[in-house]
Amino acid sequence: MPWTWRIMLSYLTVMLFIPVVAMLLKSATVGPAEFWRIATSPIALSTYDITFTTSLVAALINGFFGTLIAWILVRYDFPLKRLVDASVDLPFALPTAVAGLTLATVYSENGWLGSLLAPFGIKVAFTRVGVGIAMLFISLPFVIRTVQPVLSEIEKEVEEAAWSLGASPWQTFQRVVLPPLFPAILTGVALGFSRAVGEYGSTVIISSNTPFRDLIAPILIFQRLEQYDYAGATVIGMVLLMISLLILLALNVLQNWGRRYDTGSSRMPGH
């Protein structure tokens, strides 16, 4: 076996395989009936609903606005473009606790944005809406950075050819630009969704962490650990792990779809 393979397998074993196996073994100590009772308890089902539904909504919103931002960054030149482009990666570099503290301050009833929404009866901080705002913030770069490279490779001459044949700008976008861009958008949405599902640092600050209101699964796991309920924390963690694996499988399907599309396009006449 080449030494590069040995290094790769050793690193993956220590950093990935052993922790996953340890979680599996820990969850195996709980009987099937107890596992099912903990995994389907009312508070656990509520956290699944809040976590995955809010994450999905945030990912879909970022799918639209992230694509729009990527389009502007690639297709247009404007002042301070490099600064805007660099600021897209801020959620990657900013500690999540700092992000949560900042969002809670801005969207509180006395904050810059929260004070503008308060007269209309809209409360953001310490509600489920605040959890969604935090998920939007931390997952936005995934869509932008996934779409940008694909959008940069789309030749402008193809769009100009469609225009010369009488296609409207919307028809050109729908039939020429969107098909090769769509797999990248879906991949970015899936990545942002999976990132939002596992978010803890920012959501624990901007939410009230109230059960059946805005309590998400990662925070419930931490609360179980604080109560020394290791079995309960492990079971809920296993549920999140299994759902995350399904998301990864979906990501692989999307990536393979994108590669097949690129291969098929390259074989078309004129490419």
C-alpha positions, -999 to +999 in steps of 0.1 A: +000+000+000+015+034-009+025+056+020-001+083+009-029+057+014-015+047+048-015+084+060-050+090+046-064+059+063-047+065+096-059+101+097-095+092+087-095+064+113-084+086+141-104+117+132-136+101+117-141+064+120-132+059+157-155+087+170-184+074+149-179+038+160-176+050+196-210+068+193-225+037+177-212+015+206-224+039+232-259+040+216-259+002+214-258+001+252-293+014+252-319-012+243-341-008+212-372+000+232-354+026+253-337+040+221-371+044+205-386+060+236-358+086+239-357+093+201-394+098+198-401+116+231-423+147+226-394+171+234-371+153+210-397+153+182-402+190+188-365+197+185-363+177+152-391+197+138-377+231+148-341+221+137-348+206+103-377+227+093-360+260+102-328+248+086-346+239+053-363+272+051-330+290+058-312+269+031-339+276+005-339+314+012-301+314+009-304+293-023-322+323-039-302+352-024-269+333-025-273+327-062-282+364-067-251+376-048-229+352-067-243+364-100-236+400-091-201+392-079-192+374-111-210+394-137-207+430-125-178+453-115-185+479-088-166+499-061-154+479-032-162+446-050-132+428-034-143+439+000-178+426-005-164+394-019-141+389+010-169+397+035-189+367+022-165+345+041-170+363+074-193+337+088-166+311+082-140+331+102-162+346+129-167+325+160-203+313+162-207+326+197-197+361+186-221+358+157-249+349+180-241+377+204-240+402+176-273+390+161-290+390+195-278+426+201-289+438+166-323+420+167-332+426+203-361+449+210-336+478+217-313+468+188-308+486+155-331+463+136-352+449+164-364+484+175-377+490+139-397+457+140-410+460+175-437+486+167-452+460+143-453+434+169-424+414+153-400+399+178-368+382+164-344+377+192-351+348+216-377+333+192-377+307+165-373+336+140-340+344+156-329+308+152-337+311+115-317+344+113-287+327+128-290+298+104-293+322+075-261+340+086-239+309+090-251+291+059-251+319+033-214+315+022-219+278+012-243+287-016-223+317-028-190+298-029-205+268-046-223+288-073-195+313-080-170+289-098-197+273-119-211+307-129-176+319-138-171+290-163-203+297-182-193+315-214-210+348-220-209+341-258-235+313-253-259+338-238-252+363-266-259+336-292-293+329-275-301+366-276-292+368-312-317+340-319-345+360-303-345+346-268-355+370-240-332+375-210-355+353-189-356+325-215-318+327-218-314+324-181-339+296-178-327+275-207-290+283-211-277+295-177-299+277-151-294+240-163-256+239-156-260+261-126-288+242-109-267+213-096-244+238-080-273+256-064-287+224-050-253+214-037-249+248-020-284+245-005-277+210+008-244+221+023-260+251+040-288+229+053-264+204+068-244+233+084-275+248+098-287+215+113-255+212+134-252+249+144-250+255+182-228+285+191-250+313+175-284+297+181-278+291+218-274+329+223-301+343+201-328+318+211-346+314+245-339+276+244-375+270+255-388+235+248-416+233+222-408+269+212-373+274+198-352+246+213-331+229+186-316+194+188-279+203+193-289+224+223-310+196+237-280+173+234-259+198+255-287+201+280-288+163+284-251+162+289-254+189+316-279+166+334-255+137+331-280+119+308-254+105+285-277+079+271-303+105+261-276+128+245-261+098+226-295+087+212-304+122+199-269+125+185-273+092+167-306+104+151-288+136+139-259+115+127-282+092+106-300+121+091-267+138+083-255+106+065-286+108+044-278+144+035-243+134+025-257+107+003-280+132-013-250+155-018-231+127-036-260+121-059-262+158-067-225+160-074-226+129-097-256+145-115-236+177-120-206+157-134-228+137-158-244+169-170-210+185-176-198+154-194-229+153-216-226+190-224-190+186-234-199+159-259-226+181-276-217+196-310-201+230-306-185+223-272 
